[in-house]
Amino acid sequence: MSATAMPAGCYTLDTVEAVARSWQEQGRTVFTNGCFDLLHVGHLRYLQAARALGDRLVVGLNSDASVRGLKGPERPLVTELERAELLLGLACVDAIVIFDEPTAEGAIRVIRPAVYAKGGDYRPETLPETPAVLEGGGEVVILPFVEGRSTSALVARMKA
């Protein structure tokens, strides 16, 4: 695979619409999103729990530009295509959608998942994506937080 090739199973908002319609016809799609800048066990446990909620797990992945906007100029640590490839290597992840916005509302409106899963450090009423999920007939599920596991904490430890 070349450095610029999109991994199989990876989409952009422009290319996912047709396949998203087929997902809706083929069972319960679970969607989650994040930067996944430095994959760790907290991510794995969270993604496995999200996958258990449906027939497929689609992960919205913040693009490099989006991560820089959210986390600062030193991030991401790993490029979007490499992050996508790593996530797709996990048995629990079925597809990736890379998006440039700071939130996943646009991806949710296109994919229309049955379930939107987020980690226990969130609440449905404070998620900007919740209205888009509900408009599409989906539900928001908050999964248990994996205590002591975060990319920001790992980065801080590496810098110390």
C-alpha positions, 0 to 999 in steps of 0.5 A: 500500500502506498503512503497515500492509498486509502485502506480497504474499508475506509471512506470519506463523507463523500464516498460513504453514502451509498455503502451506508444505505446498504448497511442500514438494510443489512442490520444494526449499525453502531457508530462511534468517533474519535481521534484515536491518535495513539491506540491503547487498551482503553480504545480497544475495550471501548471499541469491542464494547461498542461492536457488541451493540450491533451488527457492524461498527463504523468508526468516525475518525477525525482527520489530521486537520481536525485533530490539530484543531482539537488537540493542538499543533503537535498532534496528531502523532500518527497520520489519519491513514495510518490511524485508519489502517490500525483501527481496521486491523482490529476485529471489532472494527468494520469500517472507518469514515474520515471527517474534517469537522470537529464533531461527527454530526455530518457523518451521523446524518449520512450514516444514520446509525441505529446506535451512537456509542461514546465513552463514559466520560460523556453524557448524551445531553452534552454531546453535540451529536445527540440531536443528529442521532435522534433525528435519524431514529437512533439511540445514544449509548454511553459505555463504561470509561476505562479508567486511567487510559488516555492518549493525552496521559500517555503523551504527557508521560512520554514528555516527562 
